[in-house]
């Protein structure tokens, strides 16, 4: 299931916050993408120039498990925006 929340997510310098795989959708695939990057099974380079900015869901300047948790909560509609 994919969600497009263009009105509920902020721009990540012309990207879409939460869209870690840069495909235009924010979904659980993005959660898995961020987890794989954190676990060093993949890298931001594998997904495109905007991947790192898009993955920083809490806008802290770092990509970590806090971003994963926030994205999961957003997808589950427990938080209304990223």
C-alpha positions as CSV (number, residue, x, y, z in Angstrom):
1,X,0.0,0.0,0.0
2,X,1.4,3.4,-1.0
3,X,0.5,6.8,0.4
4,X,1.1,10.1,-1.4
5,X,0.8,12.9,1.2
6,X,2.0,15.8,-0.8
7,X,0.1,18.2,1.4
8,X,1.4,16.6,4.6
9,X,5.1,16.3,4.0
10,X,7.6,19.1,3.6
11,X,9.9,19.4,0.6
12,X,13.4,18.1,1.1
13,X,15.1,20.6,-1.3
14,X,12.9,19.6,-4.2
15,X,12.4,16.0,-2.9
16,X,9.7,14.4,-0.9
17,X,10.4,13.8,2.8
18,X,10.1,10.1,3.6
19,X,10.7,9.0,0.0
20,X,14.1,7.4,0.7
21,X,14.1,5.3,-2.5
22,X,13.2,8.4,-4.6
23,X,10.3,6.8,-6.5
24,X,7.7,9.5,-5.7
25,X,5.8,7.4,-3.1
26,X,6.1,7.3,0.7
27,X,5.5,3.8,1.9
28,X,7.0,0.9,3.9
29,X,9.6,0.3,1.2
30,X,11.1,3.6,2.2
31,X,11.2,2.4,5.8
32,X,13.1,-0.7,4.7
33,X,15.4,1.4,2.5
34,X,16.4,3.6,5.5
35,X,16.9,0.5,7.7
36,X,19.1,-1.1,5.1
37,X,21.2,2.1,4.8
38,X,21.6,2.3,8.6
39,X,22.6,-1.3,8.7
40,X,25.2,-0.6,5.9
41,X,23.5,-3.2,3.6
42,X,23.0,-0.4,1.1
43,X,24.0,3.2,0.6
44,X,22.3,6.5,-0.3
45,X,24.2,6.4,-3.6
46,X,22.0,3.3,-4.6
47,X,18.8,5.4,-4.6
48,X,19.6,8.8,-6.1
49,X,20.8,12.3,-5.2
50,X,17.8,13.2,-3.0
51,X,17.7,10.0,-1.0
52,X,19.6,11.3,2.1
53,X,17.6,14.5,2.3
54,X,14.4,12.6,1.8
55,X,15.3,10.0,4.5
56,X,15.9,12.7,7.2
57,X,12.2,12.7,8.3
58,X,12.8,14.6,11.5
59,X,15.0,17.2,9.8
60,X,17.8,16.7,12.3
61,X,20.6,16.6,9.8
62,X,21.2,12.9,10.5
63,X,19.5,9.7,9.2
64,X,18.9,7.2,12.1
65,X,16.3,5.0,13.7
66,X,14.4,8.1,14.9
67,X,13.7,8.8,11.2
68,X,12.5,5.2,10.7
69,X,10.2,5.4,13.7
70,X,8.7,8.7,12.6
71,X,8.2,7.4,9.1
72,X,6.4,4.3,10.4
73,X,4.2,6.4,12.6
74,X,3.4,8.7,9.6
75,X,2.5,5.8,7.4
76,X,0.3,4.3,10.2
77,X,-1.3,7.8,10.4
78,X,-0.3,8.2,14.0
79,X,1.4,11.6,13.1
80,X,-0.1,13.9,10.6
81,X,3.0,15.4,9.0
82,X,6.7,14.9,8.4
